[in-house]
Amino acid sequence: MNEELNSNEIPIWDQSFRDHLTTISEDGKSKYIKPTKPKGKWFNRRAILAVLYYAAFFTVPFIKVNGRPLLLFDFFNGKFILFSKAFWPQDFFVFGVIMLAAILFIAIFTVAYGRIFCGWICPQTIFLEMLFRRVDFMVLGTPANHRKWVNAPMSAKKFGIFSLRYGIYFILSFIIANTFLSYLIGVDELIKIITEPVSMHIAGFIGIIVFTFVFFGVYVFLREQVCTNICPYGRMQSVLLDKHSIVVAYDYGRGEPRGKFKKDQGDLGDCIDCFQCVNVCPTGIDIRNGTQLECVNCTACIDACDFMMEKTGRPKGLIRYDSEYNIANKKAFTFTRRLKLYSAALIVLLTAIVTLLATRSNITGQILRTSGLLYQEKGTDSISNLYSIKIINKTLTDRKLNLKLEEKEGSVQFVGKPYIDSKADDYSTATFFVVLPKREVKERKNPIKVGLYENGEKIKTLKTNFLGPISSLD
């Protein structure tokens, strides 16, 4: 490896590794990474988090609060449930604000803490590294054995081993697909698709099959390609990271110049060039080359390096969570003022999102004046307009609602029932007249406010326009 020093005495290595992806061969074909099995304190922490993730992912669809699922993303009917609160297309504004806040959250989080999300929280990483790769280690053994079986001629034993591997893959994909689908259509509907005749749920059955093969294809053929080539987040981090971002980094000041382990290391650094950090990397990169787009901050290289440092009597932390600035200036990691400010901004964003969800109205309505009709004369001194109102009841209780004119003299007269019969978790409509004295009608279009009430308590105020005669203009 060629090395030189710049004016700040920071090593600059051969950058040719940036000209190609570790997951793509020179002839353009996919090159599947076969990393060694990670172990160590960081892996144990990720394993605990993965168990908690699996527990949440596979149980949340079955959790109901007051008869509603805890989470439901019914794109097919335009209905969403977050923490048992229903959201309809009319709540798009709230969703838009939440999405913008989420994007800002991701940006700030990445600037401060790098690509930690990818290695610790992302479903793709958790399922691949903590589930499907576990199957590979269990069925195929070490990476060397894996490569041996891949390159071996077809035989009954090879056929059996790979049939077992892909059979387990398919079962896991089927379970994941069903669980994922339950977040879209609800677990009750999913149970009907599974238990009732296929002819009654053709679309649902096709959905299960499609999702199963999608997940199966991702974990058989794409694997780490999702993280290195497909996911836009890896590309986005290149413009978000800076020298102060906390990333998985190699301390080149301590490790270089590297060389094979000897009792008398002479002028060599602590890196013994064992390549354990490379062998264990799930995306196949060499972290010693510096921050790279393919790095998902999974910490496997930290565990591998710490193990070798301990075996050779050297201090741990040659590869660690730190910033490029700290490594270049030989400073210990501290929770800086910058990180505190970013963390405070993240807390504010989370608080704003939670507040939006908690304060959202459970009943919304929209008043529309009946199209094609002008005003109607009521006697000699009053004018009326005909309106329709659409109410969305996002609660689980049937409600009887009333309307009352505000800030103007006049009345509301329903057509039919003298109230709005608002059904639980559904749309309701009603038709009514607004009657105003002529002295209140001063313009062609007169803005009016109508209060929506339940049991004498105002829920919200709705606005519309009242159409008057041209002759009423001053």
C-alpha positions in Angstrom: 0.0 0.0 0.0 1.4 3.3 -1.0 1.6 6.0 1.7 2.6 9.6 1.9 2.1 12.4 4.4 0.3 15.7 3.8 1.1 18.9 5.6 -0.9 17.8 8.6 0.9 14.5 8.9 -2.3 12.6 8.0 -1.7 9.5 6.0 -3.0 9.4 2.4 -3.4 5.9 1.0 -4.0 4.5 -2.5 -7.6 5.6 -3.3 -8.2 3.1 -6.1 -10.5 1.1 -3.8 -13.1 3.9 -4.3 -13.2 3.1 -8.0 -15.2 -0.1 -7.6 -17.7 -1.7 -5.2 -16.7 -4.7 -3.1 -19.9 -6.4 -4.1 -19.4 -6.2 -7.8 -16.8 -8.2 -9.7 -14.6 -6.8 -12.5 -16.9 -8.4 -15.1 -19.9 -6.6 -13.6 -21.5 -9.6 -11.8 -22.6 -9.7 -8.2 -20.0 -10.8 -5.8 -21.6 -12.2 -2.7 -19.8 -11.5 0.6 -19.1 -14.4 2.9 -17.9 -12.8 6.1 -16.6 -14.7 9.1 -19.0 -15.1 12.1 -18.8 -12.0 14.3 -18.5 -12.2 18.1 -17.8 -9.8 20.9 -19.4 -7.3 23.1 -20.7 -5.1 20.3 -22.2 -8.1 18.5 -23.9 -9.2 21.7 -25.5 -5.8 22.1 -26.7 -5.9 18.5 -28.1 -9.4 19.1 -30.1 -8.2 22.1 -31.5 -5.3 20.1 -32.3 -7.8 17.3 -34.3 -10.0 19.7 -36.2 -7.0 20.9 -36.8 -6.0 17.3 -38.1 -9.4 16.4 -40.4 -9.5 19.4 -41.9 -6.1 18.4 -42.1 -6.9 14.7 -43.9 -10.2 15.1 -46.2 -9.3 18.0 -47.4 -5.7 17.2 -49.9 -6.8 14.6 -51.7 -8.8 17.2 -51.9 -6.0 19.8 -55.2 -4.2 19.8 -56.3 -1.2 21.9 -60.1 -0.7 22.2 -60.6 -3.1 19.3 -58.1 -1.3 17.0 -54.7 -2.6 15.9 -51.8 -0.7 17.4 -50.4 0.0 13.9 -52.0 -0.3 10.5 -50.9 1.2 7.2 -53.9 0.4 4.9 -52.8 2.1 1.7 -55.5 0.3 -0.2 -58.3 2.1 1.6 -56.4 5.2 2.6 -56.6 4.5 6.3 -53.8 4.5 8.8 -53.6 3.7 12.5 -50.7 4.9 14.6 -50.8 3.8 18.2 -54.5 3.1 17.9 -55.3 6.5 16.5 -57.0 6.5 13.1 -55.7 8.8 10.3 -57.6 9.4 7.1 -56.5 11.1 3.8 -57.8 14.4 5.3 -54.9 14.1 7.8 -52.4 14.3 5.0 -51.1 17.6 6.4 -50.2 15.9 9.7 -48.4 13.1 7.7 -46.6 15.6 5.6 -45.3 17.5 8.6 -44.3 14.2 10.2 -42.5 13.1 7.0 -40.6 16.4 6.8 -39.7 16.1 10.5 -38.5 12.5 9.9 -36.3 13.5 7.0 -34.8 16.3 9.0 -34.3 13.9 11.9 -32.5 11.4 9.7 -30.3 14.2 8.3 -29.3 15.6 11.8 -28.9 12.1 13.2 -26.5 11.1 10.3 -24.5 14.3 10.7 -24.0 13.6 14.4 -23.8 9.9 14.6 -23.1 8.6 11.1 -24.8 5.5 9.6 -25.6 3.8 12.9 -29.2 3.3 11.8 -28.1 1.0 9.1 -26.2 -1.4 11.4 -28.5 -1.3 14.4 -32.1 -0.6 13.4 -32.6 -1.1 9.6 -34.8 -4.2 9.0 -32.7 -5.2 6.0 -29.5 -5.4 8.2 -31.2 -7.0 11.2 -32.9 -9.8 9.1 -29.8 -10.4 6.9 -27.1 -10.4 9.6 -29.1 -11.7 12.6 -31.3 -14.3 10.8 -30.4 -15.3 7.3 -26.6 -15.3 7.8 -27.2 -17.3 11.0 -28.8 -19.9 8.8 -25.7 -19.9 6.5 -23.4 -20.4 9.5 -25.6 -23.2 10.8 -26.0 -25.1 7.5 -22.9 -24.2 5.5 -20.4 -23.6 8.3 -17.4 -21.3 8.0 -16.9 -19.0 4.9 -14.2 -21.5 3.7 -16.8 -24.3 3.8 -19.4 -22.1 2.2 -17.0 -21.4 -0.7 -16.1 -25.0 -0.9 -19.8 -26.1 -1.3 -20.4 -23.3 -3.8 -17.5 -24.4 -6.0 -18.1 -28.2 -5.5 -19.7 -30.2 -8.4 -23.3 -31.0 -7.9 -23.9 -34.1 -5.8 -26.7 -35.5 -3.6 -25.1 -34.1 -0.5 -24.6 -30.6 -2.0 -28.2 -30.7 -3.3 -29.4 -31.6 0.2 -27.4 -28.9 1.9 -28.6 -26.1 -0.4 -32.1 -27.4 -0.4 -32.1 -27.2 3.4 -30.7 -23.7 3.3 -33.2 -22.4 0.7 -36.0 -24.3 2.4 -35.3 -22.4 5.7 -35.0 -19.2 3.7 -38.4 -19.7 2.1 -40.1 -20.5 5.4 -38.5 -17.4 7.0 -39.5 -15.3 4.0 -43.1 -16.7 4.2 -43.4 -15.8 7.9 -41.9 -12.3 7.3 -44.2 -11.7 4.3 -47.3 -12.7 6.3 -46.3 -10.4 9.2 -45.5 -7.5 6.8 -48.8 -8.0 5.1 -50.6 -7.9 8.5 -49.4 -4.3 8.9 -51.1 -3.4 5.6 -54.4 -5.2 5.9 -54.7 -6.1 9.5 -54.1 -9.5 11.2 -57.9 -10.3 11.2 -58.0 -10.1 7.4 -54.8 -12.0 7.1 -56.2 -14.9 9.2 -59.2 -15.0 6.9 -56.9 -15.2 3.9 -55.0 -18.1 5.5 -58.0 -20.1 6.9 -60.8 -19.5 4.4 -60.9 -21.0 0.9 -58.5 -19.4 -1.6 -61.3 -18.6 -4.0 -62.7 -16.1 -1.4 -59.4 -14.2 -1.2 -57.6 -14.4 -4.5 -56.0 -11.0 -4.2 -54.8 -11.6 -0.7 -53.4 -15.0 -1.6 -51.5 -13.5 -4.5 -50.2 -10.8 -2.2 -48.8 -13.3 0.3 -47.1 -15.3 -2.5 -45.6 -12.1 -4.1 -44.3 -10.7 -0.8 -42.8 -14.1 0.0 -40.9 -14.3 -3.2 -39.8 -10.7 -2.9 -38.3 -11.3 0.5 -36.8 -14.6 -0.6 -35.2 -13.0 -3.7 -33.8 -10.1 -1.6 -32.1 -12.4 0.9 -30.9 -15.0 -1.7 -29.8 -12.7 -4.6 -29.5 -9.1 -3.4 -28.4 -9.4 0.2 -25.7 -6.7 0.9 -26.4 -5.2 -2.5 -29.4 -3.5 -1.0 -27.1 -1.6 1.4 -24.3 -0.9 -1.1 -26.1 -0.3 -4.4 -29.9 0.2 -3.9 -30.6 2.0 -0.6 -30.3 5.8 -1.2 -29.3 6.4 2.4 -25.8 5.2 1.8 -25.4 7.8 -0.9 -27.0 10.5 1.1 -24.5 10.0 4.0 -21.7 11.1 1.7 -23.1 14.7 1.7 -24.1 14.6 5.4 -21.0 13.3 7.1 -18.2 15.6 8.1 -15.0 15.2 10.1 -16.9 15.6 13.4 -19.4 12.9 12.7 -19.2 9.8 14.9 -18.5 6.8 12.7 -16.7 3.4 12.9 -13.2 4.6 12.3 -9.6 3.2 12.2 -7.0 5.0 14.3 -4.3 5.2 11.6 -2.1 7.4 13.8 -1.8 4.5 16.2 -2.0 1.6 13.7 0.4 2.8 11.0 2.8 1.7 9.6 1.2 -1.7 9.8 3.0 -5.0 9.6 2.8 -8.7 10.6 3.0 -9.4 14.3 6.4 -9.8 15.8 7.7 -9.7 19.3 9.9 -6.8 18.4 7.7 -4.5 16.3 10.4 -1.9 15.9 8.8 1.2 14.3 5.6 -0.5 13.3 2.2 0.6 14.5 -0.3 -1.5 16.4 -2.1 -2.9 13.3 -0.7 -6.4 12.6 -2.3 -6.6 9.2 -4.3 -9.7 10.1 -7.2 -8.7 7.9 -9.7 -9.9 10.5 -11.6 -6.6 10.2 -11.9 -7.2 6.4 -12.9 -10.8 6.8 -15.7 -10.1 9.2 -17.1 -7.1 7.3 -20.6 -7.9 5.9 -20.0 -5.5 3.0 -16.5 -6.6 2.3 -14.7 -3.3 2.8 -11.4 -2.5 4.5 -12.2 0.0 7.3 -8.5 0.9 7.4 -9.0 2.8 4.1 -11.2 5.3 5.9 -14.9 6.1 5.9 -16.7 4.5 2.9 -20.3 4.5 1.6 -20.5 0.8 2.1 -19.9 0.9 5.8 -23.1 0.3 7.7 -21.5 0.9 11.2 -22.3 -2.6 12.3 -19.2 -2.8 14.6 -18.2 -6.3 13.5 -14.7 -4.9 12.7 -14.5 -3.4 16.1 -15.1 -6.7 17.8 -12.6 -8.5 15.5 -9.9 -5.9 16.0 -10.4 -5.8 19.8 -10.0 -9.6 19.9 -6.7 -9.5 18.0 -5.4 -6.6 20.1 -6.2 -8.4 23.3 -4.5 -11.6 22.0 -1.3 -9.7 21.1 -1.2 -7.6 24.3 -2.2 -4.3 22.8 -4.8 -1.8 23.9 -8.3 -2.2 22.4 -9.9 0.6 20.4 -7.7 0.6 17.3 -11.0 0.5 15.5 -13.7 2.3 17.4 -16.6 4.7 17.3 -15.0 8.1 16.9 -14.8 11.1 14.6 -12.1 11.7 12.0 -11.3 15.0 13.7 -10.5 13.3 17.0 -8.4 10.6 15.3 -6.4 13.1 13.3 -5.8 15.3 16.3 -5.3 12.4 18.7 -8.1 13.5 21.0 -10.2 11.3 23.1 -13.9 10.9 22.3 -16.1 13.3 24.3 -19.7 14.2 24.1 -19.1 17.6 22.6 -21.2 20.8 22.6 -22.0 20.1 18.9 -23.3 16.6 19.7 -25.3 18.0 22.6 -26.9 20.6 20.3 -27.7 18.0 17.6 -29.1 15.6 20.2 -31.3 18.4 21.6 -32.6 19.1 18.1 -33.5 15.5 17.7 -35.4 15.5 21.0 -37.3 18.6 19.9 -38.2 16.9 16.6 -39.4 13.8 18.3 -41.4 15.9 20.8 -43.0 17.8 17.9 -44.0 14.5 16.1 -45.5 13.1 19.3 -47.4 16.4 20.0 -48.8 16.3 16.4 -50.0 12.8 16.9 -51.4 13.4 20.4 -53.3 16.7 19.6 -54.8 15.7 16.3 -58.6 16.0 16.3 -60.6 12.8 16.5 -63.6 14.3 14.6 -63.2 16.4 11.5 -65.7 17.9 9.1 -66.1 19.9 6.0 -69.0 22.0 4.9 -69.8 22.5 1.2 -72.5 24.6 -0.2 -74.7 22.6 -2.6 -73.5 23.3 -6.1 -75.9 24.5 -8.8 -78.1 26.3 -6.3 -78.1 30.0 -5.4 -79.9 31.4 -2.4 -83.5 30.9 -1.4 -85.9 33.5 -0.1 -87.4 32.6 3.3 -90.4 34.8 3.9 -89.9 38.5 3.5 -86.8 39.1 5.7 -84.6 36.0 5.5 -82.4 34.2 3.0 -81.2 30.5 3.1 -78.5 28.5 1.5 -78.4 24.7 1.3 -75.3 22.9 2.5 -73.9 19.4 2.9 -71.5 18.4 5.6 -69.1 15.4 5.7 -68.0 14.2 9.1 -65.1 11.8 9.8 -65.5 10.1 13.1 -62.0 8.7 14.0 -63.2 7.3 17.4 -64.7 3.9 18.2 -67.9 5.5 19.5 -71.1 6.4 17.6 -71.8 10.1 18.2 -74.8 12.5 17.8 -73.6 15.9 16.7 -75.3 19.2 16.2 -74.5 22.4 14.4 -74.9 26.0 15.6 -74.3 29.3 13.7 -71.7 31.5 15.3 -71.1 35.2 15.3 -74.2 35.9 13.2 -78.0 35.9 13.8 -79.7 33.1 12.1 -80.3 29.4 12.4 -79.4 25.9 11.2 -82.2 23.7 9.9 -81.5 20.0 9.2 -83.1 18.1 6.3 -84.3 14.9 8.0 -82.9 14.0 11.4 -82.4 17.1 13.6 -78.8 16.0 14.2 -75.8 14.3 12.5 -75.7 10.6 13.2 -71.9 10.0 13.2 -70.9 6.4 13.0 -67.8 5.1 14.7 -64.7 5.0 12.6 -66.6 6.0 9.5 -67.8 8.8 7.3 -71.2 10.5 7.9 -73.0 13.1 5.8 -76.0 15.4 6.4 -77.8 18.1 4.6 -79.0 21.4 6.2 -80.0 25.0 5.5 -78.4 28.0 7.0 -81.0 30.8 7.4 -79.9 34.4 7.8 -81.8 37.7 8.2 -81.3 39.9 5.2 -79.6 42.5 7.3 -76.8 40.0 8.0 -76.2 39.4 4.2 -74.0 42.4 3.2 -72.0 40.9 0.4 -72.3 38.5 -2.5 -70.2 36.0 -0.6 -70.5 36.2 3.2 -68.1 34.2 5.3 -69.8 32.4 8.1 -68.7 30.1 10.9 -70.6 27.0 12.0 -69.9 25.3 15.3 -69.8 21.5 15.6 -71.2 20.4 19.0 -71.7 17.2 21.0 -73.8 17.3 24.1 -73.6 21.1 24.2 -69.7 21.1 24.0 -68.1 22.6 21.0 -65.7 20.2 19.2 -64.5 22.6 16.5 -65.5 25.5 14.2 -66.1 25.0 10.5 -66.0 27.8 7.9 -67.9 28.3 4.7 -69.5 31.0 2.6 -73.1 32.2 2.4 -74.3 33.4 -1.0 -76.5 36.4 -1.1 -78.3 38.4 -3.8 -76.4 41.0 -5.8 -78.9 43.6 -4.8 -77.7 43.3 -1.2 -74.4 44.9 -2.1 -73.9 48.4 -0.8 
